[in-house]
Amino acid sequence: MFRSIPRIYANIKIGINASNNLLSSRNIIIKNDLFRSFSYLSRNYFGSLGIYSRDRMNIIETRKLLVNNILKRNLIESPDLEVKIPESKPITVSITPTKVFINWQDDQTSKFHNFWLRDHCKCEECFHKITKQRLVDTFKIPEDLEPSSASPELHGVKITWNDGHTSFFKWTWLRRHSYDPQFVDTLPFLKKKKILWHAGIKDCPPIVQYKDVMQTKEGLSDWLIKINEYGFCFIDGVPPKVKETEELAKRICFIRETHYGGFWDFTSNLAHGDTAYTSLALKAHTDNTYFTDPSGLQMFHLIEFKGTGGTSLLVDGFWVARKLKMLYPKAYKVLSTIRIPTHSAGDSDVLIEPTPNAHPILNHDPLTHELYQIRYNNDDRSTLSHLSPEEIESFYDALRKWNKILIDKESEYWVKLEPGRVLIFDNWRVLHGRAEFTGHRRLIGAYLNWDDYRSRLKISVLSRQEIDEML
């Protein structure tokens, strides 16, 4: 059926009939949260065309699964496939003097150190149910702790320790937090696929309505989800006034105070020593590269404009980074490793530098190695005297390649802001700029913290059970 199985798959329409048979169509693929976990299952099954032995609990309990994209490669025509699913078997638990073994229904085994389990006990004595903080004293747990017994139950396992304490761990929590091995079927709850875009986004940009965001939880949730997926979103129907726009920003979280103030209201009057306070063109950049913690979101509302020019520019930094990695992998690595110092010193009473003083343009999660932040403003770059001669050459070569993609027309989304339409964007992902303008241009807006925005997103989207399972 397959020549070989790559790491990237298409989607599969799967159902389990009354006879407990797995029915598969020709199109075999997976999407979103199920992508990585099922691709892993597919390697185990389809690689050998043997019995389907990985009967993931959540797949079997839902009884059917519909996933719908297209396999990009290595799929050849074949008749529909029918696979026998073995009868469900219980999860079993075994104990040793040092570890607890959880034998899952998919024939995999998680191994937990006794001390680790006791240190993560979630009983009321060890974990505060309201504050969600640990109460257990790690340093009073005996180093030679052993389980006296382990009793599997419907929703988890009860373990009695030889110090007299009893713990209960839910199966879902144990599966999600298994570290030996780590499972690909336990992705973070907010691990939604980012929708990367280019200039074509002009035909279908993400938009929500002001009344929905301000009046309903569903409207707020939809807004935050769009920001998370696209990195930006328009809000239509906003009164072109300071009070209403500020209230919209506070619908997410408190407004961040900086040396520019809190909620801004500015024109091209050079009230601060920054080119944003001029009528000059601004190239694509992210803000606050000189902060240790750059602002997470930025909001703009153009409430007055009498003049020409001033069109706003948006560029998806993640899309540009992906293209750079594909075309120039060496340049991508350079911009991910060489640290660039930055500063803000335009105001006479301000000299801001981040700690540490230099960061890469492309920043990656040290655990997942995924790109999570773009820090790029070539105008705020400080002197590069810390680099070696070889690094100087590599950096400028990589920077030219980055800029080539950044200013390509395919990357640039130009949009004219208008009173009544608010723009909010992810300052860790989307670069912004503007064309030069003449006349009077009054812009209001705000910075919002990254962590507080993410908190509001999680609370708006996740159930209490999912939140508890994350901790």
C-alpha positions as CSV (number, residue, x, y, z in Angstrom):
1,M,0.0,0.0,0.0
2,F,2.9,2.4,0.8
3,R,6.3,2.7,-0.7
4,S,7.5,4.3,2.6
5,I,6.0,6.2,5.4
6,P,7.3,9.7,5.9
7,R,6.7,11.9,9.0
8,I,4.1,13.9,7.1
9,Y,0.7,12.3,6.4
10,A,-2.6,13.2,5.0
11,N,-5.9,12.5,6.7
12,I,-7.9,9.4,7.0
13,K,-11.6,8.8,7.4
14,I,-11.9,6.2,10.1
15,G,-14.9,4.5,11.7
16,I,-15.4,1.6,14.0
17,N,-18.4,-0.4,13.1
18,A,-20.7,-2.5,15.3
19,S,-18.4,-5.5,14.8
20,N,-15.5,-3.6,16.2
21,N,-13.7,-3.4,12.9
22,L,-11.8,-0.3,11.8
23,L,-12.9,0.8,8.4
24,S,-10.4,2.9,6.5
25,S,-10.9,4.8,3.2
26,R,-8.2,5.3,0.6
27,N,-7.3,8.8,1.8
28,I,-5.1,8.4,4.8
29,I,-4.2,11.6,6.7
30,I,-4.4,13.4,10.0
31,K,-4.8,17.0,11.0
32,N,-4.3,19.4,13.9
33,D,-4.0,17.9,17.4
34,L,-4.2,14.4,16.1
35,F,-1.5,14.9,13.5
36,R,1.6,13.8,15.4
37,S,0.0,11.1,17.4
38,F,-1.7,9.4,14.5
39,S,1.3,9.7,12.2
40,Y,3.1,7.7,14.9
41,L,0.4,5.1,15.0
42,S,0.5,4.9,11.2
43,R,4.2,4.1,11.2
44,N,3.6,1.2,13.6
45,Y,0.8,-0.2,11.7
46,F,1.1,0.6,8.0
47,G,4.9,0.1,8.0
48,S,4.4,-3.7,8.4
49,L,0.7,-4.1,7.4
50,G,0.2,-6.2,10.5
51,I,-2.5,-6.2,13.1
52,Y,-3.5,-2.7,14.3
53,S,-2.2,-3.0,17.9
54,R,-2.2,0.6,19.0
55,D,-5.8,1.1,20.0
56,R,-5.5,4.6,21.6
57,M,-8.1,4.9,24.3
58,N,-9.6,8.2,23.2
59,I,-10.0,7.0,19.6
60,I,-11.8,3.8,20.6
61,E,-14.0,5.6,23.1
62,T,-15.2,8.1,20.6
63,R,-15.9,5.2,18.2
64,K,-15.2,7.2,15.1
65,L,-12.7,9.7,13.9
66,L,-12.9,12.0,10.9
67,V,-9.7,13.6,9.6
68,N,-9.7,15.3,6.3
69,N,-6.7,16.5,4.3
70,I,-4.6,14.8,1.6
71,L,-1.5,12.8,1.8
72,K,1.2,14.8,0.1
73,R,3.4,12.0,-0.9
74,N,4.0,8.2,-0.8
75,L,0.3,7.2,-1.1
76,I,-0.7,5.0,-3.9
77,E,-4.1,3.7,-4.9
78,S,-5.4,0.7,-3.1
79,P,-8.8,-0.7,-2.2
80,D,-10.4,0.2,1.1
81,L,-8.8,-1.4,4.1
82,E,-10.4,-3.3,6.9
83,V,-8.4,-3.9,10.0
84,K,-9.3,-5.9,13.1
85,I,-9.1,-4.1,16.4
86,P,-8.3,-6.2,19.4
87,E,-10.7,-6.2,22.3
88,S,-10.0,-3.5,24.8
89,K,-7.9,-4.6,27.7
90,P,-7.5,-3.0,31.1
91,I,-4.6,-0.8,32.1
92,T,-2.4,-2.6,34.5
93,V,0.0,-1.4,37.2
94,S,3.1,-3.0,38.7
95,I,5.5,-1.7,41.4
96,T,9.1,-2.1,42.2
97,P,11.3,-0.7,45.0
98,T,12.2,2.3,42.8
99,K,9.5,2.7,40.1
100,V,5.8,2.3,39.3
101,F,5.0,0.8,35.8
102,I,1.8,1.7,34.0
103,N,1.1,-0.7,31.2
104,W,-1.2,1.1,28.8
105,Q,-3.8,-0.4,26.5
106,D,-1.6,0.3,23.4
107,D,1.1,-2.0,24.8
108,Q,3.4,0.8,25.8
109,T,4.6,1.2,29.4
110,S,5.3,4.4,31.4
111,K,7.9,4.2,34.1
112,F,7.6,6.7,37.0
113,H,10.1,7.1,39.8
114,N,8.4,6.6,43.2
115,F,9.8,9.9,44.5
116,W,8.5,11.8,41.4
117,L,5.0,10.4,41.9
118,R,4.9,11.2,45.6
119,D,6.3,14.7,44.9
120,H,3.4,15.3,42.4
121,C,0.6,14.0,44.5
122,K,-2.6,15.9,43.9
123,C,-4.5,15.1,47.1
124,E,-5.8,17.9,49.3
125,E,-3.0,17.5,51.7
126,C,-0.4,18.0,48.9
127,F,-2.1,20.3,46.5
128,H,-4.3,23.3,47.2
129,K,-7.5,22.9,45.1
130,I,-8.2,26.6,44.9
131,T,-4.8,28.3,44.5
132,K,-3.5,25.4,42.4
133,Q,-0.2,25.5,44.3
134,R,1.9,22.7,45.8
135,L,1.6,22.0,49.5
136,V,3.8,19.0,49.7
137,D,7.2,19.4,51.3
138,T,9.6,17.8,48.8
139,F,12.4,17.6,51.4
140,K,10.3,15.6,53.9
141,I,9.6,12.8,51.4
142,P,11.8,9.8,52.3
143,E,14.5,9.2,49.7
144,D,13.9,5.4,49.9
145,L,10.1,5.8,49.5
146,E,8.4,2.7,48.2
147,P,4.8,1.9,47.3
148,S,3.1,-0.6,49.5
149,S,0.3,-1.2,47.0
150,A,-1.1,0.1,43.8
151,S,-4.8,-0.4,42.9
152,P,-6.0,0.4,39.4
153,E,-9.5,1.9,39.3
154,L,-11.8,3.1,36.5
155,H,-10.3,6.6,36.2
156,G,-6.9,6.2,37.7
157,V,-4.6,4.4,40.2
158,K,-4.5,4.6,44.0
159,I,-1.1,4.2,45.4
160,T,-0.3,3.6,49.1
161,W,3.2,4.5,50.1
162,N,5.3,2.9,52.9
163,D,5.3,6.2,54.8
164,G,1.5,5.9,55.2
165,H,0.4,8.4,52.6
166,T,-2.1,7.6,49.9
167,S,-2.1,9.2,46.4
168,F,-4.5,9.0,43.5
169,F,-3.4,9.7,39.9
170,K,-5.8,10.0,37.0
171,W,-5.0,7.9,33.9
172,T,-5.3,11.0,31.6
173,W,-2.9,13.0,33.8
174,L,-0.3,10.1,33.9
175,R,-0.5,9.7,30.2
176,R,0.0,13.4,29.5
177,H,2.9,13.7,31.9
178,S,4.7,10.5,31.1
179,Y,8.4,11.2,30.8
180,D,9.7,7.6,30.3
181,P,8.7,7.5,27.5
182,Q,7.2,10.8,26.4
183,F,4.1,10.3,24.2
184,V,3.3,12.0,20.9
185,D,-0.4,11.6,21.5
186,T,-0.4,14.1,24.4
187,L,0.1,17.4,22.6
188,P,-0.6,20.6,24.6
189,F,-4.2,21.5,24.6
190,L,-3.5,24.8,22.8
191,K,-1.3,23.1,20.2
192,K,-3.4,24.4,17.4
193,K,-1.7,24.6,14.0
194,K,-0.6,28.2,13.1
195,I,-2.1,29.4,9.9
196,L,0.8,31.0,8.1
197,W,0.0,33.6,5.4
198,H,1.5,35.9,2.8
199,A,0.1,38.8,0.7
200,G,-2.9,36.7,-0.4
201,I,-4.4,37.1,3.1
202,K,-5.8,40.4,1.8
203,D,-8.7,38.4,0.3
204,C,-9.8,36.8,3.6
205,P,-8.2,38.4,6.6
206,P,-9.5,37.3,10.1
207,I,-12.2,39.7,11.3
208,V,-14.5,39.8,14.3
209,Q,-17.2,42.2,15.4
210,Y,-16.8,44.7,18.3
211,K,-20.3,43.9,19.8
212,D,-19.6,40.1,19.8
213,V,-16.2,40.6,21.5
214,M,-17.5,43.0,24.1
215,Q,-20.8,41.3,24.9
216,T,-20.2,37.5,24.7
217,K,-17.7,35.0,26.0
218,E,-17.9,33.2,22.7
219,G,-17.1,36.4,20.8
220,L,-14.0,37.0,23.0
221,S,-12.9,33.4,22.6
222,D,-13.3,33.6,18.8
223,W,-11.2,36.8,18.8
224,L,-8.4,35.3,20.9
225,I,-8.3,32.1,18.8
226,K,-8.0,34.0,15.6
227,I,-5.1,36.0,17.1
228,N,-3.5,32.7,18.1
229,E,-3.9,31.1,14.7
230,Y,-3.2,34.0,12.3
231,G,-1.1,36.3,14.5
232,F,-3.5,39.2,13.9
233,C,-7.1,40.1,13.7
234,F,-9.3,43.0,12.7
235,I,-12.2,44.2,14.9
236,D,-15.0,46.0,13.0
237,G,-17.6,48.3,14.3
238,V,-15.5,49.9,17.0
239,P,-16.5,53.5,17.8
240,P,-13.6,55.7,16.8
241,K,-13.1,57.0,20.3
242,V,-10.4,56.6,23.0
243,K,-12.7,55.2,25.7
244,E,-14.2,52.4,23.7
245,T,-10.9,51.4,22.1
246,E,-9.2,51.3,25.5
247,E,-12.0,49.2,26.9
248,L,-11.6,46.8,23.9
249,A,-7.9,46.4,24.8
250,K,-8.7,45.7,28.4
251,R,-11.1,43.0,27.4
252,I,-8.0,40.9,27.0
253,C,-5.9,42.2,30.0
254,F,-4.5,45.3,31.5
255,I,-2.6,47.8,29.4
256,R,1.2,47.7,29.6
257,E,2.9,50.8,30.8
258,T,6.2,51.7,29.0
259,H,8.3,54.8,28.6
260,Y,5.8,55.7,25.9
261,G,3.1,55.7,28.5
262,G,0.0,53.5,28.9
263,F,-2.7,53.8,26.3
264,W,-1.2,55.9,23.4
265,D,-2.8,58.8,21.6
266,F,-0.2,60.2,19.2
267,T,0.5,62.0,15.9
268,S,3.7,62.7,14.0
269,N,4.8,65.3,16.6
270,L,8.1,63.6,17.9
271,A,6.6,63.6,21.4
272,H,9.1,60.7,21.9
273,G,12.4,60.1,20.3
274,D,11.2,57.3,18.0
275,T,10.5,57.3,14.2
276,A,7.0,56.0,14.9
277,Y,6.3,59.6,16.0
278,T,7.3,61.0,12.6
279,S,5.7,60.8,9.2
280,L,8.6,58.7,7.8
281,A,8.1,55.3,6.3
282,L,8.7,52.4,8.7
283,K,10.1,49.1,7.4
284,A,8.7,45.8,8.7
285,H,9.8,45.3,12.3
286,T,8.7,44.0,15.7
287,D,8.5,46.4,18.6
288,N,10.4,46.4,21.9
289,T,13.4,44.4,20.8
290,Y,15.2,46.4,23.5
291,F,12.9,45.0,26.3
292,T,13.9,41.9,28.1
293,D,10.2,40.9,27.7
294,P,8.8,42.4,24.5
295,S,5.1,43.3,24.5
296,G,3.0,40.3,23.3
297,L,0.2,42.1,21.5
298,Q,-0.1,45.5,19.9
299,M,-3.3,47.3,19.1
300,F,-3.8,50.2,16.6
301,H,-6.9,52.3,15.8
302,L,-6.6,55.1,13.3
303,I,-9.3,57.5,14.4
304,E,-8.3,60.6,12.4
305,F,-6.5,61.0,9.0
306,K,-6.4,63.9,6.6
307,G,-3.6,63.5,4.2
308,T,-2.0,61.0,1.8
309,G,-0.1,57.8,2.2
310,G,0.3,56.0,5.5
311,T,-0.8,52.6,4.4
312,S,0.0,49.9,7.0
313,L,2.2,46.9,6.4
314,L,1.9,43.4,8.0
315,V,4.3,40.5,7.4
316,D,3.9,37.0,8.9
317,G,7.4,36.5,10.5
318,F,6.8,32.8,10.9
319,W,6.0,32.5,7.2
320,V,9.2,34.4,6.3
321,A,11.2,32.3,8.7
322,R,9.8,29.0,7.2
323,K,10.7,30.2,3.7
324,L,14.2,31.2,4.9
325,K,14.7,27.8,6.5
326,M,13.7,26.0,3.2
327,L,15.8,28.2,0.9
328,Y,18.7,29.1,3.1
329,P,19.0,26.7,6.1
330,K,22.5,28.0,7.0
331,A,21.2,31.5,7.2
332,Y,18.3,30.3,9.3
333,K,20.7,28.8,11.8
334,V,22.8,31.9,11.9
335,L,19.9,34.1,12.8
336,S,18.8,31.6,15.4
337,T,22.2,31.6,17.1
338,I,24.0,34.9,16.7
339,R,22.8,37.3,19.4
340,I,22.0,40.9,18.4
341,P,22.3,43.8,21.0
342,T,19.5,46.4,20.9
343,H,18.6,49.7,22.7
344,S,16.1,52.5,23.0
345,A,17.8,55.9,23.7
346,G,15.8,58.5,21.8
347,D,14.3,60.2,24.9
348,S,16.8,62.2,26.9
349,D,15.9,60.4,30.1
350,V,15.8,56.9,28.7
351,L,18.5,54.2,28.0
352,I,16.8,50.8,27.8
353,E,18.7,47.6,27.0
354,P,17.5,44.0,27.5
355,T,19.0,41.5,29.9
356,P,20.9,39.7,28.6
357,N,21.9,42.6,26.2
358,A,21.6,40.5,23.0
359,H,19.1,38.0,21.6
360,P,18.8,36.1,18.3
361,I,16.4,37.4,15.7
362,L,14.8,33.9,15.6
363,N,14.1,32.5,19.1
364,H,13.2,28.8,19.7
365,D,11.8,26.9,22.6
366,P,14.7,25.0,24.2
367,L,12.4,22.0,24.9
368,T,10.5,21.7,21.6
369,H,12.9,23.5,19.4
370,E,9.9,25.3,17.8
371,L,10.2,28.9,16.7
372,Y,8.2,31.0,19.2
373,Q,9.4,34.6,18.8
374,I,10.8,37.0,16.2
375,R,12.9,39.9,17.6
376,Y,13.7,42.1,14.7
377,N,14.1,45.9,14.2
378,N,17.2,46.7,12.2
379,D,16.8,50.4,13.3
380,D,17.2,49.5,17.0
381,R,20.2,47.4,16.6
382,S,23.3,48.4,18.6
383,T,27.0,48.0,17.7
384,L,28.1,44.5,16.7
385,S,31.5,44.6,18.3
386,H,31.0,41.4,20.1
387,L,31.1,39.2,17.0
388,S,34.1,37.4,15.6
389,P,35.3,38.1,12.0
390,E,33.7,34.9,10.8
391,E,30.4,35.7,12.6
392,I,30.3,39.2,11.1
393,E,30.4,37.7,7.6
394,S,27.9,35.0,8.4
395,F,25.5,37.4,10.0
396,Y,25.4,40.0,7.2
397,D,25.0,37.3,4.6
398,A,22.1,35.8,6.6
399,L,20.6,39.2,7.2
400,R,20.5,40.0,3.5
401,K,18.7,36.7,2.8
402,W,16.2,37.4,5.5
403,N,15.6,40.9,4.2
404,K,15.2,39.6,0.6
405,I,12.3,37.4,1.7
406,L,10.9,40.0,4.1
407,I,10.5,42.8,1.5
408,D,9.3,40.4,-1.3
409,K,5.9,41.5,-2.6
410,E,4.7,38.0,-1.9
411,S,5.4,38.5,1.9
412,E,3.8,42.0,2.3
413,Y,0.2,42.6,3.2
414,W,-0.6,46.3,2.7
415,V,-3.8,47.5,4.3
416,K,-5.3,51.0,4.8
417,L,-6.5,51.4,8.3
418,E,-9.8,53.3,8.8
419,P,-11.8,54.7,11.8
420,G,-14.0,52.0,13.2
421,R,-11.6,49.1,12.4
422,V,-9.1,48.1,15.0
423,L,-6.0,46.1,14.3
424,I,-4.4,43.8,16.9
425,F,-1.4,41.6,16.2
426,D,1.1,39.3,17.9
427,N,4.3,41.3,18.3
428,W,6.2,38.1,18.7
429,R,5.3,36.9,15.3
430,V,3.9,39.6,13.0
431,L,6.1,42.4,11.8
432,H,4.5,45.7,11.0
433,G,5.4,49.0,9.2
434,R,3.8,51.8,7.2
435,A,4.3,53.9,4.2
436,E,5.4,57.5,4.4
437,F,2.5,60.0,4.8
438,T,1.6,63.6,4.7
439,G,-1.0,65.5,6.7
440,H,-2.6,64.8,10.0
441,R,-2.7,61.2,11.2
442,R,-3.9,60.3,14.7
443,L,-3.4,56.8,16.0
444,I,-4.4,55.4,19.4
445,G,-3.5,52.0,20.8
446,A,-1.8,50.0,23.4
447,Y,0.7,47.2,24.3
448,L,-0.5,44.1,26.1
449,N,1.7,41.6,27.9
450,W,2.4,38.2,26.3
451,D,1.7,36.1,29.5
452,D,-1.5,37.8,30.3
453,Y,-2.8,37.5,26.8
454,R,-2.0,33.8,26.8
455,S,-3.7,33.4,30.1
456,R,-6.9,35.0,28.8
457,L,-6.7,32.7,25.7
458,K,-6.4,29.6,27.8
459,I,-9.1,30.5,30.3
460,S,-11.4,31.3,27.4
461,V,-10.8,28.1,25.4
462,L,-10.0,25.4,27.9
463,S,-12.3,23.5,30.3
464,R,-11.5,23.3,34.0
465,Q,-10.6,19.6,33.6
466,E,-8.2,20.4,30.8
467,I,-6.5,23.1,32.9
468,D,-6.2,20.8,35.9
469,E,-4.7,18.1,33.6
470,M,-2.0,20.6,32.4
471,L,-0.7,21.4,35.8
